[in-house]
Amino acid sequence: MTTRRARPGFLARMLLLHLAVVALVVLLCGGVYGWLTYERLGRDAERQALSIARSVAADDDVRAAVAGMVDAGPDDLGPGVLAAGELQNAAEDVRRRTDSLFVVVTDDAGRRLSHPNPAQLGRPVSTDPTEALAGREVTTHERGTLGHSARAKVPVHAPGSDSAVVGAVSVGISREDVLATLEQDITPVAATAVGALALGAAASTAIARRLKRLTLGLQPEEIAELVQDQEAVLRGVDEGVIGVSPEHRITVMNQEAGRLLGVADPARLVGTPLAGAGLPDSFPALLAAATPESPAVEQVVGPHVLILSARAVRPAGPGLPGLGWVVLVRDRTELQSLTRQLDAVGALSTALRAQRHEFANRLHTISGLLALGDSEEAGRYVAEVTETGPLTYPAEQARLLRDPYLQAFLGAKSVEAAERGVVLRIGEDTLIRGQIIDPQDVTTVIGNLVDNAVRAAVQGAAEDRWVEVELLDEWTGATGTLHLVVADSGDGLPVADPEPVFAQGWSTAAPGAAGDGAAAPSVLPDAHGQGFGLSLSRELARRRGGDVWVADAGRPGGPGAVFCARLPGTVVRGSGAGQRTGSAGRARGTGAAPGGGGV
């Protein structure tokens, strides 16, 4: 079995890549600069050679000596004769003074009249002298008997003439001299290149370390897998998930969270500051109090009753900064609906149990009268039972409630109120001509208002504790609107502005209070189950096009607050409904309903 050689990590590869790029750029720039410098030094050497050649060719003694060699015979062009001649001495003197490679003077046939190597005297030059002998100056790089050099060739004119060419002067600057100058010029550049390479290596190392911190040491393949897993989890869970960075910016929001919070396109909020995302106002406080033991918060958002919980995210490594928060959004709307249905079933069950007990008592009474032979009294008793109904609730004037559901529900509430020493009575102007078709919403609104009123009556200072409920159905078409007024004998609302009582979490409930004075308002956590009844009732009513509001805030010592509600589309016409007419509303408990329909 062959072992697979491990590849270096992503950060190591990035570091090597950065170093390779920096090295390539430095070498490329250094090479270009060196080449340009070499070319410049070569041109400078050519200009220097040209300047020397011009000065030698313009010397009158040189011109005269060269012109005198035009008609020289072979004996005058021997190496020994030329080596001792004036041209050789003058050319060598110039070569030594200018540090040139060579200064060569030729006749009109291209034979050397001077040369650093005396053995070359009298011989033809190794490079083509045609251009110079034709009267033109030439600069070039060529290789001769003394090696490669930058050289210039200048024609020598006869004395007193500017056109008659009698010879040429060739001056060369050694390439070694050019390279020596290049070395002097390129050394600072090479040092700068090495420094740049070292700086690039340091920067690449710093970038690699920062990437390692930002990616928590994960490789790109691992990051891709995490992103895929995250997408699968966020799209697969039935709960809403919102990720918030330490800078309070939204990093993640799945579709379920957007649906529950009423956000049409959750993806567009990614990267948005939490304060400007349009989410519920409770989010900042929820994040600030995020601990493993912090309770969830219940909140009504649009048509949904939501449970919000936040948890701080900590990295696995010690000493690392926090990664932000994760907020879970769970829908409790269906649970609330089931709870309301259960309340309705409980109310009917309580009513049936009481009805069974009452039936048993009345049957015993009838049985006793018949056993005594008093059939006439038994007949009157049966007629009385038939007229007043089979069940007597503690609620006063319960007979005004013609709808059986309202009878059972408010009857059960009157039993609960009576157990706490509060009398629940139905207002004399109550008029219900139809039947309830949405008992869940009606249960929620009436139940919350009645429960709050009973609690206020128990905590109030008045000795006579009561709660009064008036109901009226209003007809505008096939369905009707249910109007509701609830008043109590409590000490009223402890705030001047009644609007804050509909805020989520606001409550005047005091745990354990039993008539020893009004409790101070407080915001209780959801674990106590307080502070959401009024906000939920108003939300349900407004969703139907109605409302819940405070008609009278009450006063200390009683009577207490008066709440009104308007619930459109909750009543239909029923057979056998009462036909009496009248107007609803207590003298102090009436108020104009928002949007019309005063009660």
C-alpha positions in Angstrom: 0.0 0.0 0.0 1.5 3.3 -1.1 1.2 6.3 1.2 0.0 9.5 -0.3 2.4 12.4 0.2 0.7 15.1 2.3 0.3 18.5 0.5 1.2 21.6 2.3 -1.6 23.6 3.9 -3.5 26.4 2.2 -1.7 29.1 4.2 1.7 27.6 3.5 0.8 27.5 -0.2 -0.4 31.1 -0.1 2.9 32.1 1.6 5.0 30.4 -1.0 2.9 31.9 -3.8 3.3 35.4 -2.4 7.0 34.9 -2.0 7.3 33.6 -5.6 5.3 36.5 -6.9 7.4 39.0 -5.0 10.7 37.4 -6.1 9.5 37.3 -9.7 8.6 41.0 -9.6 11.8 42.0 -7.9 13.9 39.9 -10.3 12.1 41.2 -13.4 12.4 44.8 -12.3 16.1 44.4 -11.4 16.8 42.7 -14.7 15.1 45.4 -16.7 16.9 48.1 -14.8 20.2 46.3 -15.2 19.7 45.9 -19.0 18.7 49.5 -19.4 21.7 50.6 -17.3 24.0 48.4 -19.5 22.6 49.9 -22.6 23.0 53.4 -21.3 26.6 52.8 -20.2 27.3 51.3 -23.7 26.0 54.4 -25.4 28.0 56.6 -23.0 31.1 54.5 -23.9 30.4 55.0 -27.6 30.0 58.8 -27.1 33.2 58.8 -25.1 35.1 56.9 -27.8 33.6 59.2 -30.4 34.8 62.3 -28.5 38.3 61.0 -28.2 38.5 59.9 -31.8 37.3 63.4 -33.0 39.9 65.2 -30.9 42.7 62.9 -32.2 41.5 63.2 -35.9 41.3 67.0 -35.5 44.9 67.4 -34.3 47.0 69.2 -36.9 50.1 67.1 -36.2 48.0 63.9 -36.7 46.5 65.2 -39.9 49.9 66.1 -41.3 51.5 62.9 -40.2 48.7 60.8 -41.8 48.8 62.9 -45.0 52.5 62.3 -45.1 52.0 58.5 -45.1 49.8 58.5 -48.1 52.7 58.1 -50.5 54.8 56.0 -48.2 56.5 52.9 -49.5 56.7 49.5 -47.9 59.8 50.4 -46.0 58.1 53.2 -44.3 55.2 51.0 -43.1 57.2 48.4 -41.3 56.4 47.7 -37.7 59.7 48.9 -36.4 59.5 52.2 -38.3 55.9 52.8 -37.3 56.6 51.9 -33.6 59.2 54.6 -33.4 57.1 57.1 -35.3 55.2 60.2 -34.0 51.7 58.7 -34.6 52.4 55.7 -32.4 53.7 57.9 -29.5 50.8 60.4 -29.8 48.2 57.7 -30.0 49.6 55.7 -27.1 49.8 58.9 -25.0 46.0 59.6 -25.7 45.2 56.0 -24.9 46.9 56.1 -21.5 45.4 59.5 -20.6 41.8 58.5 -21.5 42.1 54.9 -20.2 40.9 53.6 -23.6 41.3 50.1 -24.8 43.0 51.3 -28.0 43.6 54.4 -30.1 44.4 53.3 -33.7 45.3 55.6 -36.6 45.1 54.1 -40.2 46.0 55.4 -43.6 43.6 55.7 -46.5 44.1 52.0 -47.2 43.1 50.9 -43.7 46.6 49.9 -42.6 47.4 50.5 -38.9 49.8 53.4 -38.3 49.4 53.1 -34.5 48.3 50.3 -32.2 48.8 49.2 -28.6 50.3 46.0 -29.9 53.4 47.0 -32.0 53.2 43.7 -33.8 50.0 44.8 -35.5 51.4 47.9 -37.0 51.3 48.1 -40.7 48.6 45.5 -41.0 45.0 46.1 -42.1 42.5 46.7 -39.3 40.3 43.7 -38.2 37.0 45.6 -38.7 35.6 47.3 -41.7 37.0 50.9 -42.1 34.9 51.7 -45.2 32.4 54.1 -43.5 35.1 56.2 -41.9 37.3 56.3 -45.0 34.2 57.5 -46.9 34.1 60.5 -44.6 31.4 59.3 -42.2 31.6 58.9 -38.4 30.6 55.5 -37.0 29.9 54.2 -33.5 29.4 50.5 -32.8 30.1 47.5 -30.5 32.5 45.1 -32.2 35.1 42.5 -31.4 38.6 43.0 -32.6 42.1 41.8 -31.9 41.9 43.3 -28.4 38.5 41.9 -27.5 34.9 43.3 -27.4 34.6 47.0 -27.1 32.5 50.1 -27.8 34.3 51.9 -30.5 34.1 55.0 -32.7 35.6 55.6 -36.1 36.3 59.1 -37.4 37.8 60.2 -40.8 41.1 62.1 -40.8 41.2 64.9 -43.4 44.1 66.3 -45.1 45.6 69.5 -43.7 43.7 72.5 -45.0 40.8 70.4 -46.4 37.4 69.3 -45.0 36.7 66.8 -47.7 39.9 64.9 -48.6 40.1 61.9 -46.4 43.7 60.6 -45.9 43.0 58.1 -43.0 40.9 57.3 -40.0 41.0 57.2 -36.2 39.5 54.3 -34.3 39.0 54.5 -30.5 37.7 51.6 -28.3 36.4 51.5 -24.8 36.7 48.0 -23.2 33.5 46.1 -22.4 35.1 45.2 -19.0 35.2 48.8 -18.2 31.6 49.2 -19.1 30.7 46.1 -16.9 32.7 47.5 -14.0 30.8 50.7 -14.2 27.5 48.7 -14.4 28.5 46.8 -11.3 29.0 50.0 -9.4 25.6 51.3 -10.5 23.7 48.1 -10.0 24.9 47.3 -6.5 22.4 49.7 -4.8 19.7 48.4 -7.0 20.5 44.8 -6.0 20.5 45.8 -2.3 17.1 47.4 -2.8 15.8 44.3 -4.5 17.0 42.1 -1.6 15.4 44.5 0.9 12.1 44.4 -1.2 12.2 40.7 -1.2 12.7 40.5 2.5 9.9 43.0 3.0 7.6 41.0 0.7 8.4 37.9 2.7 7.6 39.6 6.0 4.3 41.0 4.5 3.4 37.6 3.1 4.0 36.0 6.5 1.9 38.6 8.2 -0.9 38.1 5.7 -0.8 34.3 6.1 -1.0 34.6 9.9 -3.9 37.0 9.7 -5.7 34.7 7.3 -5.1 31.9 9.7 -6.7 33.9 12.5 -9.7 35.0 10.3 -10.3 31.4 9.1 -9.7 29.9 12.5 -7.0 27.7 11.0 -9.5 26.1 8.5 -8.5 25.1 5.0 -10.6 26.3 2.0 -12.0 22.8 1.5 -13.1 22.8 5.2 -14.6 26.2 4.8 -16.5 25.1 1.7 -17.9 22.1 3.6 -18.9 24.3 6.5 -20.8 26.6 4.2 -22.6 23.7 2.5 -23.5 22.2 6.0 -24.7 25.6 7.1 -26.9 26.0 4.1 -28.3 22.5 4.6 -29.0 23.1 8.3 -30.5 26.6 7.8 -32.8 25.4 5.0 -33.7 22.1 6.8 -34.7 23.3 10.2 -38.3 24.3 11.0 -37.2 27.2 13.3 -36.0 30.7 12.3 -32.3 31.2 12.7 -30.6 34.6 12.7 -26.9 35.1 13.1 -25.5 38.4 14.4 -21.8 39.4 14.4 -20.0 41.0 17.3 -20.5 44.4 15.5 -24.3 43.8 15.6 -24.6 43.1 11.9 -26.8 40.4 10.5 -24.7 37.6 9.1 -27.3 34.8 8.6 -31.1 34.8 8.2 -32.9 31.7 6.9 -36.2 31.7 5.1 -38.2 30.6 8.1 -37.0 33.6 10.1 -37.9 35.9 7.3 -41.4 34.4 7.1 -42.1 34.7 10.8 -40.7 38.2 11.1 -42.5 39.4 7.9 -39.3 39.9 5.8 -39.9 39.3 2.2 -36.2 38.8 1.2 -34.1 37.7 4.1 -30.9 37.5 2.0 -30.9 41.3 1.5 -30.6 41.9 5.2 -27.3 40.0 5.4 -24.6 42.5 6.2 -27.2 45.1 7.4 -26.7 46.7 10.9 -29.2 45.2 13.3 -30.6 48.7 14.2 -31.5 49.4 10.6 -32.9 45.9 9.7 -36.5 46.7 10.8 -36.6 43.8 13.3 -38.5 43.9 16.6 -37.1 46.4 19.1 -36.5 43.6 21.6 -33.5 42.3 19.7 -30.8 44.5 21.2 -31.9 43.8 24.7 -32.2 40.2 23.9 -28.6 40.0 22.7 -27.3 42.0 25.7 -28.9 39.5 28.1 -27.9 36.4 26.1 -26.6 33.8 28.6 -27.1 30.0 28.7 -29.6 30.6 31.5 -31.5 33.6 29.9 -35.2 32.8 29.4 -36.9 33.1 26.0 -39.0 36.1 25.2 -42.6 35.9 23.8 -43.5 38.5 21.3 -46.4 39.2 18.9 -45.1 40.1 15.4 -47.8 40.6 12.9 -50.1 37.5 12.9 -47.6 35.4 14.7 -46.9 34.8 18.4 -43.1 34.2 18.5 -40.7 32.8 21.1 -37.3 34.5 20.8 -34.2 33.1 22.4 -30.5 34.3 21.9 -27.3 32.5 22.7 -23.8 33.9 22.5 -21.4 31.9 20.2 -17.9 31.3 21.6 -15.0 29.8 19.6 -13.5 26.5 20.7 -10.0 27.9 21.3 -9.2 29.7 24.6 -8.5 33.4 24.4 -10.3 33.9 21.1 -12.9 36.7 20.7 -16.6 36.0 20.6 -18.2 35.2 17.3 -21.5 36.9 17.9 -25.0 35.6 18.7 -27.5 33.2 17.3 -31.2 34.1 17.7 -33.8 31.3 17.4 -37.3 32.3 16.4 -40.0 29.7 17.1 -43.7 30.1 16.1 -46.1 29.7 19.0 -49.2 30.8 17.0 -50.6 27.3 16.6 -49.9 26.6 20.2 -51.8 29.7 21.2 -54.6 28.7 18.9 -54.7 25.3 20.6 -54.6 26.9 24.0 -57.6 29.1 23.1 -59.4 26.1 21.9 -58.6 24.3 25.1 -59.8 27.3 27.1 -63.1 27.1 25.2 -63.3 23.4 25.8 -62.4 23.9 29.5 -65.1 26.5 29.9 -67.7 24.3 28.3 -66.5 21.4 30.5 -66.8 23.5 33.6 -70.3 24.5 32.5 -71.3 20.9 31.9 -70.1 19.8 35.3 -71.9 22.6 37.0 -75.0 21.8 34.8 -74.8 18.1 35.8 -74.6 19.0 39.5 -77.5 21.5 39.1 -79.6 19.0 37.2 -79.0 16.4 39.9 -80.2 18.8 42.6 -83.3 19.8 40.7 -84.2 16.2 39.8 -83.9 15.3 43.5 -86.2 18.2 44.3 -88.8 17.1 41.7 -88.5 13.5 42.9 -89.1 14.6 46.5 -92.2 16.6 45.6 -93.6 13.7 43.6 -92.9 11.3 46.5 -94.8 13.6 48.8 -97.7 13.6 46.3 -97.5 17.3 45.7 -97.7 17.1 41.9 -99.0 20.7 41.6 -95.9 22.1 43.3 -93.7 19.9 41.2 -95.4 21.2 38.1 -94.8 24.8 39.1 -91.1 24.0 39.9 -90.7 22.4 36.4 -92.2 25.4 34.8 -89.9 27.7 36.7 -86.9 25.6 35.7 -88.0 25.7 32.1 -88.4 29.5 32.2 -85.1 30.4 33.9 -83.0 27.7 32.2 -81.3 24.6 33.4 -78.3 26.3 35.0 -77.8 29.2 37.3 -74.4 30.9 37.1 -73.1 33.4 39.6 -73.1 36.0 36.8 -75.8 38.5 37.3 -78.2 39.0 34.4 -76.7 36.1 32.5 -80.1 35.6 30.8 -79.2 38.6 28.5 -76.6 36.4 26.8 -78.7 34.6 24.2 -75.6 32.9 22.6 -74.9 29.5 24.3 -71.2 29.9 23.8 -71.1 33.3 25.6 -73.3 31.9 28.3 -71.0 29.0 29.0 -67.8 31.0 28.7 -68.8 34.0 30.8 -70.6 31.7 33.2 -67.4 29.8 33.8 -65.6 33.1 34.3 -68.2 34.1 36.8 -67.5 31.0 38.8 -63.8 31.7 38.8 -64.4 35.3 39.8 -66.8 34.3 42.6 -64.0 32.1 44.0 -61.9 35.2 44.3 -64.7 37.3 45.9 -65.6 39.2 42.7 -69.1 39.5 41.3 -69.3 39.2 37.5 -72.4 40.9 36.1 -73.7 41.3 32.6 -74.6 45.0 31.7 -78.3 45.7 31.4 -77.8 47.1 27.9 -76.3 43.9 26.6 -77.9 42.8 23.3 -76.7 39.7 21.4 -79.0 38.8 18.5 -76.7 36.5 16.6 -74.4 33.6 17.3 -70.6 33.6 17.7 -68.7 32.1 14.7 -65.1 32.6 15.9 -65.0 31.5 19.5 -61.2 31.4 19.5 -60.6 35.1 19.0 -63.6 36.0 21.1 -62.3 33.8 23.9 -58.9 35.4 23.8 -60.2 39.0 23.8 -63.0 38.5 26.3 -60.9 36.2 28.5 -57.9 38.5 28.7 -60.0 41.6 29.5 -62.2 39.8 32.1 -59.1 38.2 33.7 -57.4 41.6 33.9 -60.5 43.2 35.3 -60.9 40.4 38.0 -57.3 40.9 39.0 -57.7 44.6 39.2 -60.9 44.2 41.3 -59.1 41.8 43.7 -56.1 44.2 44.1 -58.3 47.3 44.3 -59.2 49.2 47.5 -63.0 49.0 47.1 -64.7 46.5 49.4 -67.4 45.9 46.8 -65.5 44.0 44.1 -67.2 43.6 40.8 -66.6 43.3 37.1 -69.2 44.3 34.5 -69.4 43.1 30.9 -71.6 44.6 28.2 -71.9 43.1 24.7 -73.6 44.3 21.6 -73.7 42.9 18.1 -73.8 45.3 15.2 -74.9 44.2 11.7 -73.6 45.6 8.4 -74.1 42.6 6.2 -74.0 38.8 6.4 -71.7 38.9 9.4 -71.8 41.2 12.4 -69.4 43.0 14.7 -69.2 42.2 18.3 -68.7 45.2 20.6 -67.4 44.6 24.1 -67.1 46.8 27.2 -65.4 45.6 30.4 -65.3 47.7 33.6 -64.2 46.8 37.1 -64.1 48.2 40.7 -60.3 48.4 40.9 -58.1 51.4 41.3 -57.7 52.2 37.6 -54.5 52.3 35.5 -51.4 53.6 37.3 -50.3 55.6 34.2 -51.6 58.8 32.7 -51.2 57.6 29.1 -53.1 54.3 28.5 -51.2 53.4 25.4 -48.2 51.8 27.2 -50.5 49.2 28.8 -50.7 47.5 25.3 -46.9 47.1 25.0 -45.6 43.6 25.3 -44.4 42.8 28.8 -46.3 45.5 30.5 -48.3 44.3 33.5 -49.7 45.4 36.9 -50.0 41.9 38.1 -48.3 41.4 41.5 -47.6 37.8 42.4 -49.4 36.9 45.5 -51.4 40.1 45.7 -54.8 39.6 47.4 -56.5 42.9 47.9 -53.8 44.7 49.8 -53.6 47.6 47.4 -52.7 48.2 43.8 -49.5 46.8 42.7 -46.9 48.9 41.0 -46.5 48.3 37.3 -43.7 46.1 36.3 -42.3 44.3 33.2 -42.3 40.6 34.0 -40.4 37.9 32.1 -42.4 35.6 29.9 -41.8 32.8 32.4 -44.4 34.3 34.6 -47.0 34.4 31.8 -47.8 38.0 32.3 -47.7 41.1 30.1 -48.9 39.7 26.8 -52.7 39.5 27.1 -53.5 43.0 26.1 -51.0 43.2 23.3 -52.2 39.9 21.9 -55.9 40.9 22.2 -55.2 44.2 20.3 -53.3 42.3 17.6 -56.1 39.8 17.1 -58.7 42.6 16.9 -56.7 44.8 14.5 -56.0 41.8 12.3 -59.8 41.6 11.9 -60.1 45.3 11.2 -61.2 46.1 14.8 -59.3 47.3 17.9 -59.0 47.2 21.6 -58.6 50.5 23.5 -59.0 52.2 26.9 -62.2 54.2 27.2 -61.5 55.4 30.8 -58.4 54.9 32.8 -60.3 55.0 36.1 -59.2 56.5 39.4 -57.8 55.3 42.8 -60.5 54.0 45.0 -62.7 53.0 42.1 -64.3 52.6 39.8 -61.5 51.2 37.7 -60.5 51.2 34.1 -62.9 50.6 31.3 -61.7 48.7 28.2 -63.5 48.5 24.9 -63.1 46.1 22.0 -64.5 45.8 18.5 -64.3 42.4 16.7 -65.7 42.5 13.2 -66.8 39.3 11.5 -67.3 37.3 14.7 -71.2 37.1 14.7 -73.8 35.7 12.3 -77.5 35.8 12.5 -79.0 32.9 14.4 -82.5 31.5 14.5 -84.3 32.3 17.7 -82.1 35.2 18.6 -83.7 37.9 20.7 -85.3 40.8 18.9 -85.4 43.5 21.6 -83.8 46.8 20.7 -81.8 49.1 22.9 -78.5 50.8 23.2 -75.4 49.6 24.9 -73.0 51.5 27.1 -72.7 52.5 30.6 -72.9 56.2 31.4 -69.2 56.2 32.2 -68.1 53.2 30.3 -68.9 54.3 26.7 -66.3 55.6 24.3 -65.9 56.2 20.7 -64.4 53.2 18.9 -61.4 54.0 16.7 -62.6 53.9 13.2 -66.3 54.2 14.1 -68.8 51.9 15.8 -68.9 53.5 19.3 -70.2 51.3 22.2 
